[in-house]
């Protein structure tokens, strides 16, 4: 595999992670919104709690959907795409950790 082709697969893996974050946010946000419409009748707020945990802890909760993708890519021997997914997940975790450090410094 050429270096140019490998680089494009790595960028594709990073974009794949970004797309999975957007998709997970849309799905959980939709469930949380629908639940908020019905919450006063049934008193259930589980999706709102899950959505809040996901948004504030995306660096940790991304493991739920990153590990299965990595295992599938390893089985298919798409190692360049796998590198991109790992890089995208690390970027997400570092950005999330940096934001938490910033919030803690603002509040203390």
PAZAPA-4460 file (N, C-alpha, C; in steps of 0.05 Angstrom, whole numbers, plus 32768, in hexadecimal, padded with zeros to 4 digits):
% residues 108
    n_x    n_y    n_z   ca_x   ca_y   ca_z    c_x    c_y    c_z   seq   type   mol
   8011   7FE8   8000   8000   8000   8000   8012   8019   8000     1      X     A
   800C   802B   7FEF   801C   8043   7FED   8017   8056   8005     2      X     A
   8029   8067   800B   8027   807A   8021   800F   808C   801E     3      X     A
   800A   8095   8005   7FF4   80A7   7FFF   7FD9   8099   8005     4      X     A
   7FD7   807F   7FFC   7FBF   8070   8000   7FBB   806A   801E     5      X     A
   7FD0   8064   802C   7FCE   805F   8049   7FC5   8078   8058     6      X     A
   7FD0   808F   8050   7FC8   80A8   805D   7FAB   80AE   8058     7      X     A
   7FA1   80A9   8040   7F84   80AE   803B   7F73   809B   804B     8      X     A
   7F7C   8082   8050   7F6D   8070   8061   7F6D   8079   807E     9      X     A
   7F84   8083   8087   7F85   808E   80A3   7F72   80A5   80A6    10      X     A
   7F72   80B7   8093   7F5F   80CE   8094   7F42   80C3   8094    11      X     A
   7F3D   80AF   8083   7F23   80A2   8082   7F1A   8097   809D    12      X     A
   7F2D   808B   80AC   7F27   8080   80C7   7F20   8096   80DA    13      X     A
   7F2E   80AD   80D9   7F28   80C3   80EA   7F0C   80CE   80E4    14      X     A
   7F06   80D0   80CB   7EEB   80DA   80C2   7ED6   80C5   80CB    15      X     A
   7EDC   80AC   80CA   7ECA   8097   80D3   7EC3   809A   80F0    16      X     A
   7ED7   80A0   8101   7ED2   80A5   811D   7EC1   80BD   8121    17      X     A
   7EC7   80D2   8113   7EB6   80EB   8115   7E99   80E5   810D    18      X     A
   7E95   80D6   80F8   7E7A   80CE   80F0   7E6C   80BD   8105    19      X     A
   7E7B   80AB   8111   7E6E   809B   8126   7E67   80AC   813E    20      X     A
   7E77   80C0   8145   7E70   80D2   815B   7E57   80E2   8154    21      X     A
   7E55   80EC   813C   7E3D   80FB   8134   7E25   80E9   8134    22      X     A
   7E27   80D1   812A   7E11   80BE   8129   7E08   80B7   8145    23      X     A
   7E1A   80B1   8157   7E13   80AA   8173   7E06   80C1   8181    24      X     A
   7E10   80DA   817C   7E04   80F1   8188   7DE8   80F6   817E    25      X     A
   7DE3   80F3   8164   7DC9   80F6   8159   7DB5   80E1   8164    26      X     A
   7DBE   80C8   8165   7DAC   80B3   816F   7DA5   80B7   818D    27      X     A
   7DB9   80BB   819D   7DB4   80BF   81BA   7DA5   80D9   81BF    28      X     A
   7DAC   80EE   81B0   7D9D   8107   81B3   7D80   8105   81AC    29      X     A
   7D7A   80F6   8197   7D5E   80F1   818F   7D4F   80E2   81A4    30      X     A
   7D5B   80CD   81AF   7D4E   80BE   81C4   7D4A   80CF   81DD    31      X     A
   7D5E   80DF   81E4   7D5B   80F0   81FB   7D45   8105   81F7    32      X     A
   7D43   8110   81DF   7D2E   8123   81D9   7D13   8117   81DA    33      X     A
   7D10   80FF   81CE   7CF6   80F2   81CE   7CEE   80EB   81EB    34      X     A
   7D02   80E3   81FA   7CFD   80DC   8216   7CF4   80F5   8226    35      X     A
   7D00   810C   8220   7CF9   8124   822E   7CDC   812C   8228    36      X     A
   7CD3   8125   8210   7CB7   812B   8209   7CA3   8119   8219    37      X     A
   7CAC   8101   821F   7C9B   80EE   822D   7CA2   80EB   824B    38      X     A
   7CB6   80F9   8255   7CC0   80F5   8270   7CAB   80FD   8285    39      X     A
   7C9C   8111   8280   7C89   8119   8295   7C73   8105   8299    40      X     A
   7C6D   80F4   8285   7C58   80E0   8288   7C62   80C7   8296    41      X     A
   7C7B   80BF   8290   7C85   80A6   829A   7C9A   80A8   82AF    42      X     A
   7CA7   80BF   82B1   7CBB   80C4   82C5   7CD5   80B5   82C0    43      X     A
   7CDB   80AE   82A7   7CF3   809F   82A0   7D06   80B3   8293    44      X     A
   7D1F   80B2   829C   7D33   80C4   8290   7D4E   80B6   828A    45      X     A
   7D4C   809D   8282   7D65   808E   827E   7D75   8098   8266    46      X     A
   7D68   809F   824F   7D76   80A7   8237   7D83   80C3   823B    47      X     A
   7D76   80D4   824B   7D82   80EE   8250   7D9B   80EB   8261    48      X     A
   7D9B   80D8   8273   7DB3   80D3   8283   7DC9   80C7   8271    49      X     A
   7DC2   80B4   8260   7DD5   80A8   824E   7DE1   80BD   823B    50      X     A
   7DD0   80CE   8231   7DD9   80E4   821E   7DED   80F7   822D    51      X     A
   7DE6   80FE   8245   7DF8   8110   8255   7E13   8102   825A    52      X     A
   7E13   80E9   8261   7E2C   80DA   8266   7E3C   80D9   824C    53      X     A
   7E2E   80D3   8236   7E3C   80D1   821C   7E49   80EC   8214    54      X     A
   7E3A   8102   8216   7E44   811C   820E   7E5C   8124   8220    55      X     A
   7E59   8121   823A   7E6F   812A   824C   7E86   8117   824D    56      X     A
   7E82   80FE   8247   7E97   80EA   8248   7E9C   80DC   822E    57      X     A
   7E9B   80EB   8218   7E9D   80DE   81FE   7EB8   80D1   81FA    58      X     A
   7ECD   80DA   8208   7EE7   80CE   8206   7EE7   80B2   8210    59      X     A
   7ED7   80AC   8224   7ED5   8091   822F   7EBF   8081   8222    60      X     A
   7EA8   808D   821D   7E91   807D   8212   7E95   8076   81F5    61      X     A
   7EA7   8082   81E7   7EAC   807A   81CB   7EB7   805E   81C9    62      X     A
   7EC1   8053   81DF   7ECC   8038   81DF   7EB6   8024   81D7    63      X     A
   7E9D   802A   81DD   7E86   8018   81D7   7E85   8013   81B9    64      X     A
   7E8A   8026   81A8   7E88   8021   818C   7EA2   8022   817D    65      X     A
   7EB8   802A   818A   7ED2   802A   817D   7EDE   800D   817D    66      X     A
   7EDD   7FFF   8193   7EE9   7FE5   8195   7EDD   7FD1   8181    67      X     A
   7EC3   7FD0   817D   7EB8   7FBD   8169   7EC1   7FC4   814D    68      X     A
   7EC3   7FDE   8147   7ECD   7FE6   812C   7EEA   7FDE   8128    69      X     A
   7EFA   7FE2   813D   7F16   7FDA   813B   7F19   7FBC   8137    70      X     A
   7F09   7FAC   8145   7F0B   7F8F   8142   7F02   7F87   8126    71      X     A
   7EEE   7F94   811B   7EE5   7F8D   8100   7EFA   7F95   80EB    72      X     A
   7F06   7FAD   80EF   7F1B   7FB5   80DC   7F34   7FA3   80DD    73      X     A
   7F3A   7F9A   80F6   7F51   7F87   80F8   7F4B   7F6D   80EA    74      X     A
   7F32   7F63   80ED   7F2B   7F4A   80E0   7F2C   7F4D   80C1    75      X     A
   7F25   7F65   80B8   7F25   7F6A   809B   7F41   7F72   8091    76      X     A
   7F54   7F74   80A3   7F70   7F7C   809D   7F71   7F98   8090    77      X     A
   7F62   7FAB   8099   7F63   7FC6   8090   7F72   7FD7   80A5    78      X     A
   7F8C   7FD3   80A5   7F9C   7FDE   80BB   7F9F   7FFD   80B9    79      X     A
   7FA0   8008   80A1   7FA2   8025   809F   7F89   8033   80A9    80      X     A
   7F72   8027   80A2   7F58   8032   80AC   7F57   802F   80CB    81      X     A
   7F61   8019   80D5   7F62   8014   80F1   7F73   8029   8100    82      X     A
   7F8A   8030   80F4   7F9B   8045   80FF   7F8C   805F   8101    83      X     A
   7F7C   8066   80EC   7F6D   807F   80EC   7F57   807F   8102    84      X     A
   7F4A   8068   8106   7F36   8066   811B   7F43   806A   8136    85      X     A
   7F5A   805E   813A   7F68   8061   8154   7F70   807E   8158    86      X     A
   7F7B   808A   8143   7F83   80A7   8146   7F6B   80B8   814C    87      X     A
   7F54   80B4   813E   7F3C   80C3   8143   7F32   80BF   815F    88      X     A
   7F33   80A7   816A   7F2A   80A1   8185   7F3C   80AF   8199    89      X     A
   7F56   80AF   8194   7F69   80BC   81A6   7F65   80DA   81A6    90      X     A
   7F61   80E6   818E   7F5A   8103   818C   7F42   8109   819D    91      X     A
   7F2D   80F9   819A   7F14   80FE   81A9   7F19   80FD   81C7    92      X     A
   7F28   80E9   81D0   7F2D   80E6   81ED   7F3E   80FD   81F7    93      X     A
   7F52   8105   81E8   7F63   811C   81F1   7F53   8136   81F1    94      X     A
   7F43   813B   81DD   7F32   8153   81DD   7F1F   8153   81F4    95      X     A
   7F12   813C   81F9   7EFF   813B   820F   7F0D   813F   822A    96      X     A
   7F25   8133   822D   7F34   8137   8246   7F3D   8154   8249    97      X     A
   7F45   8161   8233   7F4D   817D   8234   7F35   818F   823B    98      X     A
   7F1E   8189   8231   7F06   8199   8238   7EFF   8195   8255    99      X     A
   7F02   817D   8260   7EFC   8178   827C   7F10   8188   828E   100      X     A
   7F29   8188   8286   7F3D   8197   8295   7F36   81B5   8295   101      X     A
   7F2E   81BF   827E   7F26   81DB   827B   7F0E   81E1   828D   102      X     A
   7EFA   81D0   828D   7EE2   81D4   829E   7EE9   81D3   82BB   103      X     A
   7EFA   81C1   82C3   7F01   81BF   82DF   7F11   81D7   82E8   104      X     A
   7F22   81E2   82D6   7F31   81FA   82DD   7F1E   8212   82DF   105      X     A
   7F09   8213   82CE   7EF6   822A   82CF   7EE5   8229   82E9   106      X     A
   7EDF   8211   82F2   7ECD   820F   8309   7EDB   820E   8324   107      X     A
   7EF5   820C   8324   7F03   820C   833E   7F12   8225   8343   108      X     A
***
